[in-house]
Amino acid sequence: MADIDPALRTPTDLNRNDTRTVADALNTALADCFALYLKTKNFHWHVSGPHFRDYHLLFDDQAAQILGITDAIGERVRKISQVTLRSVGDISRRQSIADNDREYVSPDEMLAELREDNLKLIEVFRDARERAEAVKDTATSSIADDWIDQAEERAWFLFEASRRG
Ligand SMILES: [Fe+2]
């Protein structure tokens, strides 16, 4: 993999060869956050049925929370002197969470799919966290704990909302 343009390097005491692997994981996490943000908004817009108001509001809260961490992820990548996403094309090339372009998705399917996607996102964050620990990038590993905590909360809410009785 070619190194980044020297003009884009930023000051850090971490070894740039070491942090490349962290940046790779963070860029996947960022692509997944955008993919999951849009899917959660998609479900916010298209949910239907007797629980409309509850799910519509839940999905909106969760979408806002996901979007709220994207800037911090991109900025972590720059702080370790690496480069991050530039476009929707970059997102689609890097995302590990699948899109859902179906016209109709039942509310139960929405809850289950978002729950699984948030669990997948946790795995991606854990991977970034482990890579960061391995190269002493403690700021990434500690902020990733917050991202994991928030994703666990979303998975919990989605799970509870899907209970029947
Ligand atoms: Fe809305």
Boltz pocket constraint, residues with backbone or C-beta under 6 A from the ligand:
constraints:
  - pocket:
      binder: B
      contacts: [[A, 44], [A, 60]]
      max_distance: 6.0
